Amino acid sequence: MELTKLQNGSDIRGIAITDGDKIKNLGTEEARQIAQGILNWLDDKGVTRPFKIGIGHDSRLTGPELKHVLIEVFEKAGCDVLDFGLATTPALFMATQFEEFKCDAGIMLTASHLPYYFNGIKIFSQSGGAEKSDIAFILSHTKASDSAAGTVKKTDLLSRYAQDLVVKIQQGSGSEQPLKGLKIVVDAGNGAGGYFAEKVLTVLGADTTGSQFLEPDGHFPNHIPNPDNKEAMASIKQAVLENQADLGVIFDTDVDRSAIVSKDGQIINRNNLIAVLSAIVLQEHPGSTIVTNSPTSDHLKRFIEEKGGKQYRYISGYRNVINKAIELNDEGIDCQLAIETSSHAAFKENYFLDDGAYVIAKVLMLLPKLQKENRELTDLMAELAQPEETLELRYPISGEEYQATGQKMIDRFKVELAQQTGFTVNPENQEGIRFSVEAPFGTGWMLLRLSLHEPLLVMQVENDQAGQIQKQLPIFKAILAQDTQIDSTKLDQQINQ
C-alpha cells in the first residue's frame, strides 16, 4: 500500500532524500520492488523474455544509486540492460525506436522540475508511455521473478538522439547548417539538457556563446529548471538580452518541456508557445485541431480559429491531453498537436511524444525561412491578444476526502457565481467550472478546478482591463468562506494588497 502512494498519474514520484519534514519514501528498497513490478508488467504485456531494458537518469543526486538497484534486479532476472547514464526522457522513449537499441522498455529516473530531494521513474514501451493503469499494475505486482544470467552494457544514447534531431532540422530547413550566423543561448537549468548546445546547435552552425547552467548539478543551484517558472524565464531572458542573442532556449530537468525567448526579450511559453506552435502546425496542416488543457485564454481560442484551426480544451495532465489527441485522430479528426500551458507539447509526426527538444527543433526548422522573409519569430504570435492582468491562486483543502470537498465547492460556484451579474458559465469546458466575465467586471474569464495530484483547488483569472480582477475577489471569497476545509488565506492576502 505504501508503494502505491508513489503513483503520480502516469509517473512514479517520491522523496528520495529526507529534507526537514520531507521524509524519504523512494529509496533502494522501493526501487527494488518497482523493478520487479516492471518485469511483471512486461510479462503481462506479452513481451518475450529475455527483456532488453534501457535505463537513464537526469542530474538528480539520487539517480545513480536508484539506477544501480534497478540494473541489479534486471540483470539477475536475465535481462539485457543498456546503461545510458545521463539522458533525457524523450531520448529514453526513442531508445525503444532506434534500431541499434530497440529496447522493450525505456526507463528514465527523473522528477521533472521538482526540488532536489525528489526523484521518480517514467516508463516507456515500444508503443509509448506507460498509462495510469500500467503504473498501478507495476506498483501492486512486485513479486520476484525467476533468476537468470543477464548482461549490462554502458552506451551513449544522448549523442544518438542529438544526431537524430540534427538530421530532422537539416531536412526540415533544407540546409546542412541552417543556423550559421545565428547566436542561440541555452539554459539547461543544471538538468540533462546541456547537450543541446554542443551536440545540436553548434553542429548546425549556431554560436552558443552565453549559454548557461549546462553542467548537470542535482542541487539546481541557479534556478528551478522549469519553463513555467517566472524566475527561470527571467534568467534566460536576461541571458538573451545581455548576449544580444537571436534566440534563447530553456529546458526543464529531463527535457520533456521547453520554452523560448525572442531576440527582443519576449517570453514565449504558456499561451504564447501554444500560439507559435499552432501557427506552425496550421501552416503545415490546414484545419487541424489543437488539443490543449483547460486553463488557456479566450484569446488563444480566437487565434487558433482565425488561423483556420480548432481548439479542443481538455482535462489538465499531459497524458490526458495526448491521449485525447490520439483518440480524436482515431475518430477521423485530424489533430497534429497536443500541448499544455505547462509546455508539455507532443506532435503527431513525432510519436505524440512530449519532447521539449523536438519543440525547439520545429522552431529551428522555421527560423532561417523567417530570416529570409525579414520576419521575426514573434510575428507568428503577433495576432494573439494579451490579457491586461492575470492571477492564479491555489487553495489547500484539508481532510482525507479533499476531492469531494473540492468538487462541492466547484458545484457551489457553478450555482452561486452564475447568479452574479457579469459571470456566465462557459459550456465549452471539461474540467472544473469556467466562467466568461463581462461588465461590470471588465472582459475575461475565470476557471476553478481541482489539482490533478495535490489536495488543492486551483483558480485562474484573466482580464483585458486593469484593476478588474481585484473587484471580483470579494465575491469569490464569500463563496469559498462557506467551507472551512478550504484555506483561502492567499485570497485574503490578495484582497488586502
N, C-alpha and C positions, 0 to 999 in steps of 0.2 A: 504493500500500500504506500509506503514511503517513496518507493521508486516511481510510482505512477504520478506523484506530485511534481516530478521533474518535467512532465509534459507541458509544453508551451505551444499549443496549436499543433503545427506540423513539424516543430522542432523539439529538441530536448535542451533545457537550460537549468542551471543551478549555480549555487555558490561554491566555488572551488577553493577559495581562500577565506578563512574566518577573518572578518574585519568588523570590530566592535560588536554590535548586536546582530550582524550578518553571520550566521553560523553555517559552516561548511556542510553541504549536503550532496556534493558531487565530487567524490574523491576516487581513489583507485578501486575500492571495493564496488562502488556503484558502477564504475566504468567496466569492471569485470562482468557484472551482471548484464549490463547493456550489451556488451559484446556477445554474450550468449544469446540474448534476445534477437540480435541482428542475424545470427546464424540460424536461429529457429524461424525467423521471418523469411529468410531466403529459401529455406526448406519449404515453408508454407506456400511460397510463390511458385514453387516448382522448378527452381533453378537447380541445375545439375551440379553435384559436387565433383571435384574439389572447386570451391568458390575462388574467384580471383577478386581480391578486395584492395582498393586503393585508399590510402589514408593521408590526409594533410592537416595542417593547423595554421592558424594565423599567429600573430605576435604575442598572444597571451602567455603569461608566465607559466601557467599550468598545462599548456598544450603538450610539450614533450613528454611529461610524466603520464598524462592520460593516454596519449598515443602509444606509449610503451606497453601499457597494460592491454589495450585493445589488440595490439600486434601479438602479444604473448598468447592471448586466448585464441586468436585466429590461427596462429602458426600451429598451436597444439591440436587444433581441430582439422588440420590438414590443408589449410588454405594456402594459396599463393598470394602473398601480401606484397604490395608495392608501397614503400615508404616514400612519400613525396616531399616530406619535410615542410618548409614554409610554402603555403599555397593559398588559393582563394576558393571561395565557394563555387563560383561558376566554373573554374578550372576542374574542380572535383567532379562536377557533372560531366564535363567534356572528357574526363578520363574513362567514362563508360562508353563514349562515342568514338574517340580516336582509335584507329585500327591497331596502332602499336601497343595500346594498353587494353582496350576492350574489357574494362573491369565489369564484373557482375554487380558490384556496389562501390560507390564512391562515398567516403566518409570524411566530413570536414569538422574539425574541432574549432568552434567559434561561438561567441555570444554577441556577435554583431557589435553595436555601439555601446553596450552596457559597461559599467565600471570594471576596473581591472580584476576585481575579486570574483567575477562571474566567469563561467565557461559553459559550453554547450556542444551539442552534436547535431549536425544536419546530415541527412542520409539521402542518397540518390541510388536508383536502379537505372537500368538502361532505358526504361520507359519514362523516367522523370523523377521529380522529388517525391519523397515519402509524404503521404497524406496523414491527416489526424488519426485515422483508423489504423494506419501502419504503425505509428508511434505508440498508440495504445497497445497494439499487439506486442511490439518489441518490449515494452516495459512490464508487461504482465506474463510473458512467456520466457523465463530466464533459466529454464532447466539446462544443465550442462550437456554438451554434445559428446559424442564418442571421440576418443583420441586418435590422432593420426599424425604423420610427419608432414609438415608444411614447409614453405620456403618464405624468406624475406629478402627483398631486394630494394636498395635505395635508388631512386631515379629522379630525374628533373622533369616535373610537369609544367612549371611556370614558363620555361623557355619555349616549350612546345605550344603552349596555349598562346603566348605572346606572338609566336610566329604565325599562328592561325589568324590572329587579329590583324597583323601586318598585311597578310595576303588579302584579307577581306577589304581592308581600307584601300589597298592598291587597286583592287578590282573595282571597287565602288567609285573611286575617284578617277580611274583611268590613267594613273601615273605611278611610277616607281617611287618617287619622293615627293608626294603631293604637299608636304608641309615645309618644303625648303623655303627659307626666308621668313618663316613664322617663328615667333617666340611663344612657347606654351609652358606655363608653370604648373607643376603638380604638387598637391598637398595630400600626402598619404596618411596623415594623422598618426604616424608611427605604427600603422597597421601593416597589412600584407600587400598594399598596392604600389609600393615604391618601384617595383619592377617596370611599371608602365612608362616611366620617363626614359630609361635607358633601352629597354628591350622593344618598345613600340615607337615612341615619339622620335627618339634620336635616329632610329633606323629609317624612319620616314622623312628625315631631313630637318626636323624641328630643332630649334635651340631651346633647351630646357633650363637655361641659367635662371636661378632664382627659385627653383623648386625647393620645397621644404618638407621636413619631417618624413623623409623617405626611409630612414633607418627603422627597422622593427624594434619596438620597445613596448613591452606589455604593461608598463606603468602609465602609458599615454600621458607623458609629461607636459605636452604643449596645449592640447585642447581635445575635447571629446571627438573621436573620429566619426562624425555624423553629419551628412549633408543637410539634415533637417534642423541643425543646431545653429543658433544665431552667432555664437562666438566662433564656431568653426568657419562659418561663411564669412564673417568679418575678417578672419585671418587670411583666407585665400583672396579675398577682395583686396586687402592691403598689399599682398604679395604681387598681385596683378598690376596694381597702380604704381607701386614702387619700382617694379622692373619693366614698366611700360610694355607689358606682355600683350599679345594678341588674344590670348585666351587663358583662363585658369580652370583647372580640373581638380576636383576633390572627391575622394572616395571614403566610404566607411571602412571599418576594420577588415572585413572579409571580402570587400569589393563586389558585393551584390547590389550596392547602391552608389550613386554618384550624383554630382551636380556640377554646374559650370558658372563661371563669371566672365562677362564680356570685357573687351578691352577698355571700355569706359566705366567699368566697375559695377555694371548691373548684375544683380544676383539672379541666376536662373535656376531656381529649384521650385518645389511645390507646384502651384498652378502655372507658373511661368515655364517650368520644364515640360509640363504636360502639353502646354500650348506649342512649344517649339517642336517637340517630338510628333505631336498630332499634325502640325503643318507639314513636316517631312513625310509622314505616312500618307497623308491625304494627297500629296503631290504624286506619290508612287502608286497609291491605291485609292482612286477617287471613290467617294461614297462609303468608305469603310466606317465601321462602328468602333469607337474607342471606349473601352471599359475602364472606369475609374472607381475609386472608393467614394463614399458619400460626402466627405467634407470638402468638396470642390465648389468654386464660386459660380454664381449665376452667369458671370461674365464669361467664364470658360465655356459653359454650355453654348452661349451665343456665338463665341469664337469658333468652336468646332462646327456648329451648324452653318455659319457663314462661309466656312471653308468647304462646305458640301458634305460634311460628315455627320455622324450622330453620336452623341454621348450616352452611355449606359451607366448610370450611377448604381453602385452595388455596395455590398457589405464590406467594411474595412477588413484588412488582413490580406497579405499579398497572395496567399494560396487561394483565398476566396475569389479575388479579382481575376487571377489567372484561370482558375477553373471555370469561372463564368464565361470568359472569353473563349475557352476551348468548347464549352457547351454551346455557345452561340454559333460557332463555326460548324459544329456537328449538326445544328439545326438549319444550316444553309445560309446563315447571316455572316457576311464577310467581316471579320474582326481581326485586325492586324496588330493591335497594341492593347496591352493591359498594363495599367500604371496606377500607383497610389501616390498621394501627395507626399508620402514619406520618401519618395524617389525610387521605390521598387518599380522597375519597368521591364516588361517582357514583350518581345516581338515574336509574332508567329513565325517569321522567317528564321528565328534563332531558338527553335525548340520551345517557345514560350518559357524561356529561362530568364529569371530576373537577374540580369547581368549588368552591373554598373560599367564595366569596361566596354561592353558592346554598345551601350548607350552613347558613350563618348566616341566610339568608332563610327556610329551613324552620323554624328555631328561632324567628325573629321572628314568623312567622305564628301560632305557638302561644302566644307569651308573653302576649298580652292575655287569652286564654282562661284560662290558668293563674292569672293575677291575679284574675280574676273568681271563680274557684273557690277562692281563698285557698290556692293551691298554688304550690310553687316548681319551677323547672326541675330542680333536683336530685332532686325526687320521682320523676322519670322513671327515675332510675338507683338509687333507694333500695334496690331489691331485689338490686342487683349486689353480691355479697360481694367484699371487697377482700383481697388477699393480705397476709400479715404482713410478708413480705420478698420482694424481687426482686433479681436480679443479671443483668447482661448483660456478657459478655466476648467480645472479638474477638481471634482468634489469627492473626497473619500466617503465610502459607505461602510458603516460598521455592521457587525453581525454576520453569522455564517450564511444566511440567506440573502446575501447582498444583491444577487442578480434579481431576485423577486422584488426586493426593496427598490432597486433602481428602475425596474420596469413599471412599478406602480407610480413612481414619480413621473416617468415619461408619459404614462397614460393620463396623469393628472394635468400635466402641461397641455396635452392634446385637447382636453376639455376646457380648462380654465384660461389658458392663454388665448385660445381661439375666441373667447368671449370678449377679449380686449380689442378695442379699436386699433387698427394698424397691423394686426397679426392674422395671417391666413395660413392654414395648413397647406403645405405643398404636397400633393399626392404623388409626385414623382420622386419617391424616396423609399428605400427598403431597409433602412437602419435607423432606429430611434424615431424621433419626430423632427421634421423640418418645417420651418415657417418662412413664408415670404413676409418681409417687413415693409410697411408703407407709411404714409403720413398718419399721425403726426410724429413719426419716428424715423424720418428720412426714407431712404430706399436701400434695402439689403435683405439679409436672411439670417436665420438662427437655426442651429442644429443641436439637439440634445440626444446623446447616445451613450450606451454602456461601453466601457473599455473592454477590449477583447480578452485581456489577460489579467487585469488588476481590478480590485473592488473600487471602481471609480465611475462616476458619471462625467462625461466629457461634454462641455458646452463650447460651441464655436459660433462667433457672431461676426458679421461683416456689414459695413455700411458705406454708402457713397457720399455721405455728408458728415463732416466733422462734428463731434460732440453729441451725436445721436445715440450711440451705444450706451453712454453714461445715463441717459434718460430712461433706458429700458431696464437697467439693472434693478431698481427697487421693485419692479413688477415681478422679475424673476425671483428676487429674494422672498417676496410674500408667498410665492407658491412653494419654494424649496423649504421654507421655515416650517411647513406643516408636518415635516418628518424629521425628528431629531436624530435619526440614524444617518442622515446625510449632512456632512460637515461643510457648511457654506462660508467658512472663515475667509477664504480667498475672495469670495464675492463681497463680503463685508469690507475687506481691505480695499477692494477696487472702488466700492461705493464711497468710501471715506477719503479717497485721494483728493 
